[in-house]
Amino acid sequence: MAADTHARQIAGLDALELAPARRAGLLTRAWAGTWPVALAVALVLAAWELVVLAGWWPEYVFAGPLTTLTELGHRLGEAEFYQALTVTLRRAVVGFALAIAVGLVVGALVSRIRPLRRAVGSLITGLQTMPSIAWFPLAILLFGLSESAILFVVVLGAAPSVANGLIAGVDYTPPILLRAGHMLGFRRLTLYRHVILPASLPSFLAGLKQGWAFAWRSLMAGELLVIIANRPSLGEQLHFARELADSPGLLATMIVILVIGILVDRLFGLADNALRRRWGLHQVTA
């Protein structure tokens, strides 16, 4: 009888500690997530309009928000814009996927083989800090003005961040987990699959996020420099808008690039929140 009472008390404490937060109404949560973004956009548009009204540059050099948003609306109704968007996103996805594959292999080898880490550990960090634009002369020399030149630089820009994220995650894997894995009979690949990779997910996810940022910047630089006939892209639109002094078109394309970056960052934020909930790290609010 006493044991049953004690078990009920412990269960009650667990339920109290793990009780989910009371969810606000749908409209309240939507408003809470919308108004900070709306306020930030309004402040940026106001500051932008004030700069235009100050007359520091003529409007054909630095267009105002109304002119730019009107041009953006026109572009959203054109098929060429979606062709350019598709080409750019395809390059981003393919390049980032290749960077993840390369970063995983390099990170896994360097993190577990000490002589290899001493040999190339600093080189990976050096490649990570090297500006991606510096790779394009070599890429164009090797591959010409082609898709391969762009993907080459995207991979080199993103893979070191992915590898360093995995290496950091492996380094901070608690030794007790490794010992538990050995006790369960895990060795090499099975140890990586069932113990090391799950334990290194937070650092690896941070490396993926940083790698995407490098990949996106490398891709935009590549599309500005490597113009391929009959393959429109967002970078190509930036290039020709600059050549034709089309300030509204240039700024409209920059807004699209910025929005894509924000949306991808939100996706990484959702993945991070899901990982935190799975690990019990999310904050419970009343």
N, C-alpha and C positions, 0 to 999 in steps of 0.2 A: 504493500500500500504506500509506504513512504517512498519507495523507488518510483512508483507511478506519479506521485505528486511532484517529486523532484524533476522527473522528465518533462512534465507539463510546464513547470516553471521555466526550465531551460528553453523549451520550445517557444514559450511566450516571449522570453527575452530575445531569442533569435528573430521572431516575427516582428518585434518592435524595432530591432536594429536594421532589419532588411526591408522594412515596409516601404513600398514605392511612394514617391512623392505625389502629393495630390495634384492632379493635372488641372490646369486652368482650362477654361472654355476654348474652343477652336478659334473663335474670333479674337480672344484676348492673346493667345499665343501667336496668331498671325500678325496682329498689330505690334506685339513686342518685338517680333523679328523684322518687321517692315519699317517702322518709323525711324530707327537709326540710319538705315540705308537711304531712306527718302530724304532725311535731313542732310546727310553727307552729300548726296547728289545735288540738292538744292544749294548748298553752300558752294560747291564746286562751280555750278552754273552761274551763281551770282558773282563769284570772284572772276570767272572767265569773262562775263559781260562787263564788269568794271574795268578789266584790262583793255578790252576792246574800246570802251568808251573813253579811256584815257588817251587813246590815239597814239600810242607808242609805235605802232606799226599800221600801215594801211590795211584795210579789210581784205584786199586781195592777197596779202601776205599772211595775215592772221585773222581768219574768218570768225565771226561771232557764233554763239551757240545756236541761235535760231537758224542761221544759214546752214550751219553744219548739220544740224538735226534734220533739216529739210532735205539736204543732199543724202543723208543716211536713209531717210524714208524712201527716196527715189531708188537708191541702190538695192534696198530690200525687195523691191519689185522687179528687179532685173535678173534674168537667168544667168548672166555672166558672173554676177556676184556669188551665186551659189556654186557655180563651177569652181571659182577661185577658192571659196571656202572649203569645198570638198577636197581639192588638191592639197591645200595646206593642212587640213586635219588628217588626211591620209598619210602625208609625210610625217606629221607629228606622231601619229600612232605607231607607224612602222619603225621610225627611228627610235622612239622611246622603248618599244618592245625589244628591239635589238640591244639597246643600252642596258635594259634590265637583265637580259640573258648574259651579256658579257660581264656586267657588274656582279651578277650572282656567281658565275664561275670564278672570276678573279678574286672576289671577296672571300669565297669559301676556301680557295687554295691558300691565299695569303694569311688568312686568320688561323689556319691549322698547321701550316708548315713554317717553322721558325726561320730556317735559312732563307726561304723565299721572301718572308716579311722583311728580313734585314736587307735583302737585295733590292726589293722594289716597293717597299712600304712608303718611303718618302717620295718615290717617283709618282705614285698614285696621287698623293696630295699635291705634288707639283703640277701634274696634268689637270687637276681640279681647279687650281688657281690660274691656269694659263687662259688668257682671253680666247674665246672661240674664233674670233675674227682672224687671229693669227694663223689658224690652220687652213684658211681658205686658199692662199696661194699654193700651198702644197697639194690640197685637194683638187684644185683646178688643173695643176700640173699633172697629177696622177690620172684623174678621171675625166678631165675636160669639163665643159659646161653641161653637166648631166645630173640626173637624179642621184647617182652614186656619190658625186662630190658633196651634195647637200647632206645625204644620210651619213656619210663618213664623218663630217664635222658634228652632226647631231649626236652620233654615238660617242665620239671622243669627248663631247661636252658633258654628256649626262652619265656615262658609265662610271667615271671615278667617284662621283657622289654616291651612286648606288653601292659601289664596292666599299667605300668608306663607311656607309651606314651599316652594312652587314658586318664589317670588321668590328665596328664599335659595339654592335649588339652582341657579337660572339664574345668579345673581351669582357663584357659585363654580365655574361651568363653566370648565375650563382654556381659555384663548384659543387654544392650539394645536389643540384639537378643533374650534373654530369655524373656524379657518383651513383645517383639513383638510376640513371640510364644504363650505366655499366652493370649494375646489379640486376637489371631486367634483361640483360643480354644484348643491349643495343651496341652496335659497332659501326664506325665509319658512316656510311650513307644512312642507315637506320637511326643512328644517333643524331645526325643532322636533321633528318625528317621529323622525328618525334620529340626531340629535346631542344637542340640548339636553335633551329629556325623559329619554333614557337616562342622561345624565350627571348630571341633577338628581334621580335616583330616591332616593338616600339621604335627602336633605333633604325631598323630597316625601313619602316614607314617614313620616318623623318628623312632618310636618305633618298627614298623615292620622290618625296615632295621636292627636295632640293634638286634632285636630278631632273625632274620635270621642268623646273624653272630654268635650268641651264639648257635643256633641250629646246624649250620654246624660244629662248633668246638666240640660240645658235641657228634655229630654223629661220627666224625672221632675218637674221644677218645673211644667211645663205640665200634666201629668196630675193634679197635686195641685190646681191652680187651675181648670182647665177640665174640669169634670165633664159628660160627654155621656151622655144617657139611653140605656139599652140597649146601651152599649158599655163593658163592664167592662175595666179595665186595672190594671196593677200600682200605678200612682199612685193610682187610685181606691180600691183596696184599702187603701193606706196612709192615705188620707184618712178612710175610714169606720172603720178600726181605731182611729185617733186619736179620732174623734168618739164612739166607743162604749167608749173606754178598754180596748180589747182588746190588751193588751200582748203576749201570745204571738203573735197574728195579725200585729201590727205588726212585731215582730222577725223573724218567719218571712218576711214579704214583703221586709224589708230584706236578709235573707240571700240570697234569690233574686236581688235586684238586684245584690248584691255578686258573687255567683257568675257572673252574666252578664257583668259587667265584667271579671272575671278571665279568663273563657274568651275574650272578644274580645281581651284583651291577649295571651293566648297565641297567638292567630291572627296578630296583628301581629308577635309574636316569631318565629313560624315564617317569615313573609314576610321579616323582616329577616335571619334566618339564611340563607335561600335566596339573598337578594341578596348577602350577604357571601361565600357560597361561589362564586357566579357571578363576583364580582369578585376572588376569591382572597384575601379578607381574613379567612377563618376560621382559627382557631388549630389547628395540628396537634399533637396530644399523643401521646406514646409509650405 
